[in-house]
Each structure stands twice: as C-alpha cells, then as structure tokens.
Amino acid sequence: MQKMLCVGEIVNTHGVRGELKVVPLVDEPSDLLEFSHIFINNKEYEIENVRFHKDFALIKLKGIDDMNIAEQFKQKFMELPREELKPLPDGRYYVCDLIGLKVIDKELGELGTINEVMETVSNYIYVVEYKGKPLCIPIIDGVVEKVDLDNGTINVVLPKGLI
C-alpha cells in the first residue's frame, strides 16, 4: 500500500500573492480545510489558508508569497501520509489500493487485473484488460460481491451481455 496519497493537483497559480489553484482529489473538497500541512515532492509545507472558487481550491502556503515562486509548483501533486487522512467508510477504497487487484468472476474465473478506475455519470467502473481488450465492469451492488485487499482480489458477477 502506498504511504503517501494525493489530495490535490496544482494546476496553476492564482493572483500575485502566491496562491495555488488546486484540483481537489478527495471525495469531499471541504476535507482540504482540515489539513494544516501538505507535502509537495516530499517536502512539507504549512497551509496558511484554503478557500474555494468554482471547482478549485485556492491554497496559500506559508513562505510562498509571490506568483513567480508559486509557478514552480504547477503540475505537481499535493500529498499526505495515509494515516493523516480520515478513515474511509466501509465499502470505500482508495483507487491506488485497487489498481493491480485480480478480478474474479463467479462463472468465468479470473478476468485480469484492474488497471484503471473511471468515473461515469451514474457510477464508477473498473477497467480490466480481458483477452487483449478493455472490459469495463460497473461498480454497483449485484456486480461487485467482495473486495479483499489482503488477498488482492475482487469477486464479481458480471451482468449478462457484458462480454
């Protein structure tokens, strides 16, 4: 399991005082308000302020007081140690923990390993390479039976007609 998890991607600067324009990579963007520090390239920074504008978080880091200095953070990721994030509710998982898990169908057996988790309008999907082609498995009740991180497997029952 990864020890550091991404909580935001810095996409630009905002204003002339060194604020960073961040795409939140957490389920609840308001969770960013609870963080007192973050890591960028394994270096720790203290958070002075977080506010929101449209779909972005505008984050001011202590000591970054100029737009030109803030420029160096563009296209970087903000991370936190896993143990500093609030626990996920039952049945929820970090995407990085799902990548590489074997997907096993009740009838067909092993389908392959998860190489991507995508969000659609109605739900998320696991993307598995099955017989050389991508197979999109909806993450919904009745399809996903069991996620076993310890054994590295996900048991599914594919809907009729999916393959």
C-alpha positions in Angstrom: 0.0 0.0 0.0 1.2 3.5 -0.8 2.2 5.5 2.3 1.6 8.9 0.7 -1.7 9.7 -1.1 -2.5 12.5 -3.4 -5.1 15.0 -2.1 -4.8 17.6 -4.9 -3.2 18.5 -8.2 -1.8 22.0 -8.6 -2.9 23.3 -12.0 -1.9 27.0 -11.8 -1.3 30.0 -9.6 -4.0 32.4 -8.6 -3.3 36.1 -8.1 0.0 37.7 -7.4 0.4 36.7 -3.7 1.4 33.1 -4.3 -1.9 31.2 -4.0 -2.1 27.9 -5.8 -5.1 26.8 -7.9 -5.7 23.1 -6.9 -8.0 20.4 -8.3 -9.1 18.5 -5.2 -8.5 14.8 -5.4 -10.6 13.9 -2.3 -14.2 12.9 -2.2 -15.2 15.9 -0.2 -13.2 19.1 -1.2 -14.1 20.6 2.2 -11.7 18.0 3.7 -8.9 20.2 2.5 -9.9 22.8 5.2 -8.8 20.3 7.9 -5.2 19.9 6.7 -2.6 22.0 8.5 0.2 20.9 6.1 0.8 19.1 2.9 3.8 17.6 1.0 4.9 18.5 -2.5 7.8 16.5 -3.9 8.4 15.0 -0.4 8.9 18.5 1.1 6.5 19.6 3.9 4.6 23.0 3.6 2.4 24.6 6.2 -1.0 25.7 4.9 -1.9 29.3 5.7 -5.3 29.4 4.1 -7.8 27.4 1.9 -10.7 28.8 0.1 -12.8 27.6 -2.8 -13.7 29.1 -6.2 -15.8 27.2 -8.6 -14.4 23.6 -8.8 -11.0 24.6 -7.4 -9.4 25.0 -4.1 -7.2 28.1 -3.7 -4.4 27.3 -1.3 -1.9 29.6 0.3 1.3 28.0 1.7 3.4 29.7 4.3 6.5 31.2 2.8 5.1 31.2 -0.8 4.2 34.9 -1.1 4.9 35.6 -4.8 3.3 34.4 -8.0 6.7 33.7 -9.5 7.7 31.4 -6.7 4.3 29.7 -6.8 4.8 29.0 -10.5 7.4 26.3 -9.7 4.5 24.2 -8.1 2.4 24.0 -11.3 1.6 20.4 -12.4 2.7 19.0 -9.0 0.7 16.9 -6.6 -0.1 17.6 -3.0 0.2 14.6 -0.8 -0.4 13.5 2.8 0.6 10.3 4.7 -2.2 7.8 4.6 -2.6 7.8 8.4 -3.4 11.5 8.4 -6.4 11.1 6.3 -9.8 10.3 7.9 -10.8 6.7 7.7 -12.9 5.7 4.7 -16.4 4.3 5.4 -16.9 0.5 5.0 -17.0 -0.4 1.3 -14.9 2.6 0.1 -11.3 2.2 -1.1 -8.5 4.4 -2.3 -8.1 3.9 -6.1 -4.3 3.3 -5.6 -5.2 0.3 -3.5 -7.5 -1.2 -6.2 -5.0 -0.9 -9.1 -3.5 -4.3 -9.7 -6.1 -6.4 -7.9 -7.2 -9.6 -9.7 -10.9 -9.6 -10.7 -12.5 -12.9 -10.5 -16.0 -13.6 -12.0 -18.2 -16.3 -10.4 -18.6 -18.1 -13.7 -15.6 -17.2 -15.9 -12.9 -17.2 -13.2 -10.0 -14.7 -13.4 -10.7 -11.9 -15.8 -7.5 -9.9 -15.3 -6.2 -7.1 -13.1 -7.6 -3.6 -12.6 -5.5 -1.1 -14.5 -7.9 1.9 -14.1 -10.9 3.1 -12.1 -13.0 5.6 -14.0 -16.0 7.7 -13.1 -19.1 7.8 -15.3 -22.2 9.8 -15.0 -24.0 7.2 -12.9 -21.2 5.2 -11.2 -17.6 4.2 -11.2 -16.2 1.3 -13.3 -13.2 -1.0 -13.0 -11.2 -1.2 -16.3 -9.7 -4.7 -16.8 -7.8 -6.0 -19.8 -9.6 -9.1 -20.8 -8.4 -11.1 -23.8 -6.5 -8.1 -25.1 -9.4 -5.7 -24.9 -10.6 -3.3 -22.1 -13.5 -4.6 -20.1 -15.5 -2.1 -18.1 -17.1 -3.5 -15.0 -19.6 -1.3 -13.2 -19.0 -0.9 -9.5 -22.6 -1.4 -8.4 -24.5 -3.7 -6.0 -25.1 -7.0 -7.5 -21.9 -6.9 -9.6 -19.2 -6.4 -7.1 -19.6 -9.1 -4.4 -16.3 -8.8 -2.4 -13.2 -6.6 -2.3 -10.4 -8.4 -0.5 -7.4 -6.1 -0.3 -5.4 -8.6 1.9 -5.6 -11.3 -0.8 -5.5 -8.9 -3.7 -8.8 -9.9 -5.3 -12.2 -8.6 -6.2 -15.1 -11.1 -6.7 -17.7 -10.1 -9.3 -20.8 -11.4 -11.0 -20.8 -9.9 -14.5 -24.1 -8.7 -15.9 -25.5 -10.8 -18.7 -24.3 -9.5 -22.1 -21.3 -7.5 -20.8 -18.9 -9.9 -22.5 
